[in-house]
C-alpha cells in the first residue's frame, strides 16, 4: 500500500513542480513525511529534518489525537530515530519550543539562511 501511495505522491509532486516552474516560480517547498524513503529527496536542493524531544512528541500527540500516554509512547517508539533524519537531511530544525511563534522564528531564520546560501 505504501509503495502504491508513494508512487502516486511522487508523480503528483513532480507534476506540480513542473507547473510551478512553467509559471516562473523559483522556490517550492515539499512537506513529505516519507521524503527520504521516496525519490522526492532527489528533487530538493536542500532538505530539513524537523525533530523534537520524545517527551514533547508524546505530549503533542496526546493533545492532538486525544490518546493515552501509553499509546502515544508506543507510536513515538515505532518512529525512525532522530539520527535517521539528521543524517539524511542537509539541515536540522529542533522543535522543543513551548510556543508556536518561537518555532516559527527558528524556521524562518533557518530558511532565510538556506536561501542566502543557495542564491549566491
ZISUL-V9832 format. One record per residue. N is the residue number from 0. RES is the residue in three letters. PSI is psi as a letter, one per 20 degrees, with the letter a starting at -180 (999 if undefined). OMEGA is omega in degrees with one decimal (none if undefined). D_FIRST is the distance of its C-alpha to the first C-alpha in Angstrom with 2 decimals. Layout:
BEGIN
n=[N | N]
res=[RES | RES]
psi=[PSI | PSI]
omega=[OMEGA | OMEGA]
d_first=[D_FIRST | D_FIRST]
END
This chain:
BEGIN
n=[0 | 1 | 2 | 3 | 4 | 5 | 6 | 7 | 8 | 9 | 10 | 11 | 12 | 13 | 14 | 15 | 16 | 17 | 18 | 19 | 20 | 21 | 22 | 23 | 24 | 25 | 26 | 27 | 28 | 29 | 30 | 31 | 32 | 33 | 34 | 35 | 36 | 37 | 38 | 39 | 40 | 41 | 42 | 43 | 44 | 45 | 46 | 47 | 48 | 49 | 50 | 51 | 52 | 53 | 54 | 55 | 56 | 57 | 58 | 59 | 60 | 61 | 62 | 63 | 64 | 65 | 66 | 67 | 68 | 69 | 70 | 71 | 72 | 73 | 74 | 75 | 76 | 77 | 78 | 79 | 80 | 81 | 82 | 83 | 84 | 85 | 86 | 87 | 88 | 89 | 90 | 91 | 92 | 93 | 94 | 95 | 96 | 97 | 98 | 99 | 100 | 101 | 102 | 103 | 104 | 105 | 106 | 107 | 108 | 109 | 110 | 111 | 112 | 113 | 114 | 115 | 116 | 117 | 118 | 119]
res=[UNK | UNK | UNK | UNK | UNK | UNK | UNK | UNK | UNK | UNK | UNK | UNK | UNK | UNK | UNK | UNK | UNK | UNK | UNK | UNK | UNK | UNK | UNK | UNK | UNK | UNK | UNK | UNK | UNK | UNK | UNK | UNK | UNK | UNK | UNK | UNK | UNK | UNK | UNK | UNK | UNK | UNK | UNK | UNK | UNK | UNK | UNK | UNK | UNK | UNK | UNK | UNK | UNK | UNK | UNK | UNK | UNK | UNK | UNK | UNK | UNK | UNK | UNK | UNK | UNK | UNK | UNK | UNK | UNK | UNK | UNK | UNK | UNK | UNK | UNK | UNK | UNK | UNK | UNK | UNK | UNK | UNK | UNK | UNK | UNK | UNK | UNK | UNK | UNK | UNK | UNK | UNK | UNK | UNK | UNK | UNK | UNK | UNK | UNK | UNK | UNK | UNK | UNK | UNK | UNK | UNK | UNK | UNK | UNK | UNK | UNK | UNK | UNK | UNK | UNK | UNK | UNK | UNK | UNK | UNK]
psi=[g | g | g | g | g | g | g | g | g | g | g | h | g | g | g | g | g | g | g | g | g | h | i | j | p | i | p | p | q | o | o | p | h | k | g | h | i | r | j | h | h | i | i | p | h | q | q | p | p | o | q | q | q | g | h | g | g | g | g | g | g | g | g | h | j | l | r | q | g | g | h | g | h | h | g | g | h | i | q | q | q | h | h | g | g | h | h | i | r | h | q | p | o | p | n | k | q | h | q | h | h | g | g | h | g | g | g | g | g | g | g | g | g | g | g | g | h | i | h | 999]
omega=[178.5 | -179.2 | 179.1 | -179.7 | -179.3 | 178.8 | 179.8 | -179.8 | 179.2 | -179.9 | -178.7 | 178.1 | 177.0 | 177.3 | 179.6 | 178.0 | 177.6 | 177.3 | -179.2 | 177.8 | 178.7 | 178.7 | 178.0 | 179.2 | -176.6 | -176.1 | 177.8 | 176.3 | 176.7 | 176.8 | -173.8 | -178.8 | -178.2 | -177.3 | -175.9 | -179.6 | -178.0 | 176.7 | -179.6 | -178.7 | 179.4 | 179.6 | -172.6 | 172.3 | 179.3 | 176.9 | -177.9 | 172.0 | 175.0 | -177.6 | 178.0 | 177.4 | -178.6 | -179.2 | 179.0 | 178.3 | -179.9 | -179.4 | -179.8 | 178.6 | -179.4 | -179.5 | -175.7 | -171.4 | 178.7 | 178.9 | -179.0 | 177.8 | 179.8 | -179.7 | 178.2 | 177.7 | -179.7 | 178.1 | 179.5 | 180.0 | 179.1 | -179.2 | 175.1 | -177.8 | 175.4 | 179.8 | 178.6 | -177.4 | -177.8 | 178.3 | -178.5 | -177.9 | -179.2 | -176.6 | 177.0 | 176.2 | -175.5 | -176.2 | 174.2 | -174.9 | 177.1 | -177.1 | 179.6 | -178.9 | 179.1 | 178.4 | 178.7 | 178.2 | 176.1 | -178.4 | -179.7 | -180.0 | 179.8 | -179.0 | 177.4 | 178.1 | 179.2 | 179.6 | 177.9 | -179.6 | -176.4 | 179.8 | -176.3 | none]
d_first=[0.00 | 3.81 | 5.45 | 5.22 | 6.19 | 8.44 | 9.99 | 10.90 | 12.17 | 14.18 | 15.59 | 16.68 | 18.16 | 20.07 | 21.40 | 22.58 | 24.25 | 26.06 | 27.22 | 28.53 | 30.31 | 31.88 | 33.21 | 34.75 | 32.68 | 32.97 | 30.87 | 27.25 | 25.15 | 21.40 | 20.08 | 16.64 | 15.29 | 13.57 | 16.43 | 17.48 | 14.21 | 13.80 | 16.63 | 17.79 | 20.25 | 22.13 | 22.96 | 24.70 | 28.37 | 27.98 | 25.32 | 26.05 | 24.72 | 25.39 | 26.03 | 27.95 | 29.65 | 27.67 | 30.27 | 29.86 | 26.06 | 26.60 | 29.23 | 27.24 | 24.20 | 26.70 | 28.44 | 25.47 | 23.57 | 26.58 | 25.32 | 27.49 | 28.38 | 27.19 | 23.64 | 23.73 | 24.90 | 22.17 | 19.57 | 21.71 | 22.18 | 18.47 | 18.27 | 19.10 | 22.86 | 24.91 | 26.03 | 22.60 | 22.77 | 26.53 | 26.66 | 23.81 | 25.27 | 28.68 | 29.80 | 29.32 | 29.96 | 30.82 | 30.39 | 32.84 | 34.72 | 36.10 | 36.18 | 33.71 | 36.64 | 37.19 | 33.62 | 33.81 | 36.98 | 35.44 | 32.52 | 35.01 | 37.25 | 34.56 | 33.22 | 36.84 | 37.52 | 34.55 | 35.68 | 39.21 | 38.12 | 36.13 | 38.68 | 41.60]
END
